[in-house]
Amino acid sequence: MQQRQTKLIDSIKVTSQEVMLALWDDAVEDGDSISLQINDEIFMPGIAVKKKPQFIPVKLYKGDNKIVFIADNLGAIPPNTSILEINDGKKRKSYMINTDMRQNNAIKITYELVLDN
C-alpha cells in the first residue's frame, strides 16, 4: 500500500483546551467518509460527511496538536471534500478539506495556556 502524503493546510493558535470541530458537505452529499486522526491516534474512524454539520468536541494537549483528515473513500463524486469549522469559543475559522486516496489534509492547533493575573 502506498503511503499517503499529508498536506498541512493551516496552523492556528488557541487559548481554549477544548475546540469544537464542525464538519459537513457544502456541495452534494455523495457518500464521502473520513477518519480523524489526532496526535497520531485515530480519534474518530469512518465519519459519514453529511449536509448537516456534525459537531465533534476535541480536547487539546498543551502545545502542538495535529488533526489529520483521512479519506476513507471518494464518494460518488471524487475527490472527498468537506467543510471544517474550528471554534475555540472565542473565534471560528473555516477550511475546505480536500482529500483522496493519495493525500490527507492536516491542521496544526497550538494550545497556549493563558493565565489570568
N, C-alpha and C positions, 0 to 999 in steps of 0.2 A: 504494500500500500504506500502510495506517495505521501510524503509529508506535506502538510498544508503550510502556506505562508500565512503569517498573521500581520495584518496591516494596522498600525496604530493610527486611529483617526482623530484622537484628541487627548490632551492631558488637562485635567482640571483640578482645582483645589477646593476643598470644602471644609467647613468647621463643625459639621454635624457628624456624629458617629454613625448615624443611620441615614441612608438615602433611599428614596423610593424610585424604582425604575418603572416606567410605563412603556409598554410595548404593544404596537398594533400595526396592521397593514393599512396603509393610506390609499392603496390602489384597489386591486381586485383581490378578494380573499380567495387564494388559489391553492390552499393546502400546504403552504410553507410551514416548516417545523424547524426550530432551532434549539440548541442546547446552550446554556450559560455556564461558563467556567469562571470561577472567581479565585484568584491567587492559586492557580494550578490545580484546583479541585473542581470536579463537575458539581455545580450547585443546583441546577435545575435541568435535567435532561428532557428532551422531546416536548418543548413548549409549542403548541399549535399557534401560529400567528393569525389572529382574528381581526375583523374590522373594529371590534370594540376593544378599547385598551385593557390590558391585563396589568395589574399592579403587583410589583414584586419588591418587598422590603429587603434591603441588604445592609447588614451590619459591617462596618469597615474596621480594619485594623489601623492603629496609629501609623502614619507614614503612607507609603505607596500601596495601592490596591489595583490589581489589574483584572478587568472584566473582559472576557473574550466571548464573542458571539460566533457560534459554530453552526453552519448549515447542516441539518440532518438530511435534507432533500432539497430539490429545486422547485417543488410545487408544480402546478400546471404551466406556469409562465416563468421560465428562468430569467434572471438569477433569483436567489432567495433574498427578498427585500422586506424591510420593515422600518418603522419609525421608532426611535428610542427617545424617551424624555427622562432626564435625570433631575430629580427635585430633592434638594437638601433642606427644605423647609424655609429657606431664605431666597433662593433663586432656582430657576429652571433653565435647562439647556436641552435642545433637541438635536438629534442626529439622524441621518439617513444611514441605515445599516444595509450593506450590500455584500452578501457572501455567496460563495458557491463551493463546489467540492474541492477547489484548489486554494481558496483564500478565506481566512477568518477576518473579522474586524475586532479591534480591541480599543478600550478606553482606559486610560490610567487615571485613577482618582486618588489624590493625595489628601488624606485626612490630617488636618492640623488642629491639635488641641489648643483651644484658646481659653486662657484662664482669666476670669473676671477679677478685677482689682477691688 
